[in-house]
Amino acid sequence: MRKNRNIAIVFSQVLRVGLLSKYRKVPSSGFIAKEFNLRAKNTCTITPETARRWLNGHVLPDMEKLVALSEWLEIDLNTLLSIRKVSENGELDLTHKEMQEFIHSSEKVIHSLHGITNELEVIIKKIKTINST
């Protein structure tokens, strides 16, 4: 059970990165539910509580919701499916190719985080410059 919780936490981090990339912040669970539901074509809608549980790493979405999230937030579907596969099997039994794809996707997520961090640093410096004048 602890392993599934850890996997849900990994998913929540990937979700947060996708939200940061799209909105420059992690929006409220109400906003996430509303925006997800606008795009939920092949799956049922979600409540703000479900979005909150995703963000806090308490639960993983089902396959159809992962596809919708991937399309909406432009998150690599292979990353989401790899996370889901680990969760379903309860252990890491990915093929070598799947593992390489997961590592590559994870590196892209980390790179995105660095880019966002750098952009935030520039914004903070500009604000400090404005405030000091």
N, C-alpha and C positions, 0 to 999 in steps of 0.2 A: 504494500500500500504506500509506503514511503516513496518508492521509486516513481509511482504514478503522480504523487504530489510534486516531486522534483521535476517531472516532465511537464506538468501543468505550469510550474513556475517558469520553465524555459519558454513555453508557449507564451506566457504573459509578457515576458521580456521581448520576444519577437513581435508581439502585438503592439507593445509600447513603441518599439522602434518604428514600426509601420505608421503608427499614429503621429509620432514626432516628425517623420519624414513628410507626411501629408499636411499636417496642421501646425507644425512647429511647436506643438505642446500636446500633452495627453488630455483630451477633452473629458468632460464628465460622462458618467455611464449613461445618463439620459440622452446626451448628444450621440454617443456611440450607438445606442439602441435605435434611435430615430434614423440615423444615417444608414445603419446596417439594414433596417427594415425597408428603407426605400429601394435597396438593391437586392433584397432577398427574393430572387425569382424562383429558384428550385428548392426552397426550403421554407420552413415556417419562420415567423418573426420572433424576435427576442424581447425580453423586458429589460429595463435598466438594471434590475437585479442580476440577470444573466450576464450582462456586459460587465458589471462590477465583479462578478465571480471569475470571469475571464481575466480581467485586469489584475486581480489579486492572486491569480494562480491556484484557484480552488477547483477548477473544472476545465476540461478540454471540450471544444465544440465538436459536433459530429461532422462527418465528411462533407456534407453539402454546405454546411456553414463555413468550413475551412476554404472551400472553393470560392464562396462569396467573399470572404475576407481577403483572400488572395487577389481576386479581381479588383475589389474596392481599394485596398491599400497598396496594391502593386507589390505584394510580398511574394517571393518565390514560392510557388506551390510545392516544389520538391522539399523545401525546408519544412513546410507545414505538414506534408504527408509523412515525412520521415519522423517528425515528432509524434504524429498520430500512430505510426506503425510501432514505434518503441512503446507507446502507451498500451496498445492493444496486446502486444506480446508479453509485456511485463519485463522484458529484458532487451538488451541491445543485440539484435540478431540481423543487422543490416548486411547486405552484400558489400563487397569491397567497393564497387562502383557507387552504391547508395551512400556508403560512408564518406567517400571522396566528395560526392555532391553535397552531403550535409556539411562537411567541413568547409567546402568552398562557399556555401550559402552562409554559414556562420561567420566566415571571414568578411563577406560582403556586409553583413549586419554590423559587425564591429567597425568596419570602415565607415559605414553610414553614421554610426555613433560618433566617431572621431570627427567627421565632417560637421555634424551638428554642433559638437562641442566647440570646434574652431570658430564656427559662425557666431555662436553665443559669446565667445571671448571677444570677438571683434565688436559686437553690439555693446557689450558691457564697457569696453574701452571707450567707445564713442559716447556713451551715456556719461561716464566719468569725466570725459573731456568737456562735455557740455555743462555739466554740473559745477566744474571747477572754474568756469569762466564767469 
